[in-house]
Amino acid sequence: MQQSGAGGGRGCALLPLLGVLLFQGVYTALSLEIKADAHVRGYVGEKIKLKCTFRSTSSITDKLTIDWTYRPPSSSRTESIFHYQSFQYPTTAGTFRDRISWAGDVYRGDASISISNPTLKDNGTFSCAVKNPPDVHHNIPVTELTVTERGFGIMLSSVALLSVLVFVPSAVVVVLLLVRMGRKSAGLKKRNKSGYKKSSIEVSDEPSLVLPRSTRGKVGGETGGY
């Protein structure tokens, strides 16, 4: 009877230890964290980067895997477009054939990829999954990609540039004219306040009264008579 009691006591003592080990195991399994941009906007024909980063408590080994999947809008079908395990394995079939490239660095916690020559058909949801045993359980973030035409933006930029090229020179000319007119006005006011008198040169510039020859003699004779 005493032996069975001792065995039961040892079993009870092991329960807290098992609980601690189980907690540590769950903590280790859930210690992998992944982050990705929720929304990414791109333009037709221009390379797009889908950013994904991760943080793991375990060292990076050749067992680490990265998987990117794609789901079209209004669809539940998913498509594998990229796989990584020591080497890069972009898809060789489907919509993204030969258009996916590696843009990350696993030793820096970067699992990003790039899409070349994107089109409007590339719109949809992208998922980034990373496993780094023993860290295998984690959240799987998703990125909503929206691809649009850049033509309208380029047109607006061209109009804005043309407006600047036309408006700036005109504005400069107007400002210079206003400055010149202001200086002239200030000079006239200054002359009027200081009792300015015309110089002999300015007086000589005014037209003088010249009598005709026929009246000169008469005027002289009349004067001489007096």
C-alpha positions in Angstrom: 0.0 0.0 0.0 2.8 2.3 0.8 4.5 1.6 -2.6 1.3 2.5 -4.5 1.0 5.7 -2.6 4.6 6.6 -3.4 4.0 5.9 -7.1 1.0 8.1 -7.1 2.9 10.9 -5.5 5.6 10.7 -8.1 3.0 10.8 -10.8 1.4 13.9 -9.4 4.9 15.5 -9.2 5.5 14.9 -12.9 2.3 16.6 -14.0 3.6 20.2 -13.5 6.8 19.2 -15.4 4.8 17.8 -18.3 2.7 20.9 -18.4 5.8 23.1 -18.7 7.2 20.9 -21.5 3.9 21.0 -23.3 3.7 24.8 -23.0 7.3 25.2 -24.3 6.4 22.9 -27.2 3.4 24.9 -28.1 5.3 28.2 -27.8 8.1 26.8 -30.1 5.6 25.7 -32.7 3.8 29.0 -32.7 7.0 31.2 -32.7 7.1 31.7 -36.4 5.6 35.1 -37.5 5.0 36.2 -41.1 4.0 39.6 -42.4 3.0 40.8 -45.8 1.5 43.9 -47.4 -2.3 43.8 -47.3 -2.8 45.7 -50.5 -0.4 46.3 -53.4 -1.0 48.5 -56.5 0.8 47.9 -59.7 0.7 49.0 -63.3 0.5 47.0 -66.5 3.9 46.2 -67.9 5.8 47.4 -64.8 7.5 44.9 -62.5 5.7 44.4 -59.2 7.2 43.3 -55.9 5.1 41.3 -53.4 6.8 41.7 -50.0 6.7 39.0 -47.4 8.9 38.9 -44.2 9.1 36.3 -41.5 10.7 35.9 -38.0 11.6 32.5 -36.5 13.2 31.5 -33.2 15.0 28.6 -35.0 18.1 28.9 -37.1 17.7 28.9 -40.8 18.4 25.5 -42.3 17.9 23.7 -45.7 14.6 22.5 -44.3 13.1 26.0 -44.6 10.4 26.2 -47.2 8.5 29.1 -48.8 5.3 28.7 -50.8 3.4 31.4 -52.7 -0.1 30.8 -54.0 -2.5 32.8 -56.1 -6.3 32.9 -56.1 -8.2 34.8 -58.8 -11.0 37.2 -57.9 -14.4 35.6 -57.1 -12.9 32.2 -57.1 -11.9 29.5 -54.6 -9.3 27.9 -56.8 -5.7 28.4 -55.7 -2.6 28.1 -57.9 0.9 27.4 -56.7 3.2 30.0 -58.3 6.5 29.7 -56.4 8.3 27.3 -54.1 11.6 27.7 -52.3 13.8 25.1 -50.5 17.5 25.9 -50.7 16.8 26.7 -54.4 14.2 28.7 -56.2 11.3 27.0 -58.0 9.1 29.5 -59.8 6.1 28.0 -61.7 6.7 26.8 -65.2 3.0 26.6 -66.1 -0.2 28.6 -65.8 -0.9 32.3 -65.8 2.5 33.3 -64.2 4.7 31.0 -66.3 8.2 32.5 -66.6 7.1 35.7 -64.9 7.8 35.0 -61.2 11.3 35.8 -59.8 12.9 35.5 -56.3 13.4 38.9 -54.6 14.1 37.8 -51.0 16.8 36.6 -48.7 15.9 33.9 -46.2 18.9 34.7 -43.9 17.4 38.2 -43.5 13.9 36.9 -43.0 12.8 38.0 -46.5 10.5 35.8 -48.6 9.5 38.3 -51.3 8.9 37.6 -55.0 8.4 39.8 -58.1 6.0 39.6 -61.0 7.3 40.7 -64.5 5.1 42.1 -67.2 1.9 42.2 -65.0 -1.5 42.4 -66.7 -5.0 43.1 -65.6 -5.6 39.4 -65.4 -3.1 39.2 -62.5 -5.5 40.9 -60.1 -6.3 38.6 -57.1 -5.1 37.3 -53.8 -1.6 36.1 -53.1 -0.6 34.1 -50.0 2.8 33.7 -48.5 3.5 30.5 -46.3 6.9 29.9 -44.6 8.0 26.8 -42.6 11.2 26.6 -40.7 11.1 23.3 -38.7 10.5 23.0 -35.9 8.6 26.3 -36.5 5.9 25.2 -38.8 2.6 26.6 -37.4 1.9 30.2 -38.1 -0.4 32.7 -39.6 -0.7 32.9 -43.4 -1.0 36.6 -44.5 -2.6 37.5 -47.8 -2.0 40.3 -50.3 -4.6 41.8 -52.5 -3.0 42.9 -55.8 -4.6 45.5 -58.1 -3.1 46.1 -61.5 -4.3 49.2 -63.5 -3.3 51.1 -66.6 -0.9 54.0 -66.2 -2.0 55.8 -69.3 -4.4 58.2 -67.6 -1.8 59.1 -65.0 0.8 59.8 -67.8 -1.7 62.0 -69.6 -2.4 64.0 -66.4 1.4 64.4 -65.9 1.9 65.6 -69.4 -0.9 68.2 -69.0 0.5 69.4 -65.7 4.0 69.7 -67.2 2.7 71.7 -70.2 0.8 74.0 -67.8 4.0 74.6 -65.8 6.1 75.3 -68.9 3.5 77.9 -70.1 2.5 79.4 -66.8 6.0 79.9 -65.2 7.5 82.1 -68.0 4.3 84.2 -68.2 4.3 84.7 -64.5 7.9 85.8 -64.5 7.2 88.4 -67.2 4.2 89.7 -65.4 6.2 90.0 -62.1 9.0 91.8 -63.9 6.6 94.3 -65.4 4.9 94.9 -62.1 8.3 95.6 -60.4 9.3 98.0 -63.2 6.0 99.9 -63.0 6.3 100.0 -59.2 9.8 101.5 -59.4 8.6 104.2 -61.9 5.7 105.1 -59.7 7.9 105.4 -56.6 10.3 107.6 -58.5 7.6 110.0 -59.7 6.2 110.3 -56.1 9.7 111.0 -54.8 10.3 113.8 -57.3 6.9 115.4 -56.6 7.6 115.4 -52.8 11.1 116.9 -53.1 9.9 119.9 -55.3 11.8 118.7 -58.3 12.5 121.3 -61.1 13.4 120.6 -64.6 17.0 121.2 -65.6 18.1 123.3 -68.5 18.5 120.3 -70.7 14.9 119.2 -70.0 13.6 122.8 -70.6 15.4 122.9 -74.0 13.7 119.8 -75.0 10.3 121.6 -75.0 9.2 123.1 -78.3 9.7 126.9 -78.5 7.6 129.4 -80.3 9.2 130.5 -83.6 7.8 133.5 -85.5 7.7 133.5 -89.3 10.1 135.9 -91.1 7.2 138.0 -92.4 6.2 139.0 -88.9 9.7 139.5 -87.5 10.2 142.8 -89.3 6.8 144.1 -88.4 7.4 143.2 -84.8 10.8 144.8 -84.9 9.4 148.0 -86.6 6.6 148.4 -84.2 9.1 148.0 -81.4 11.5 150.5 -82.8 8.6 153.0 -83.2 8.1 153.1 -79.5 
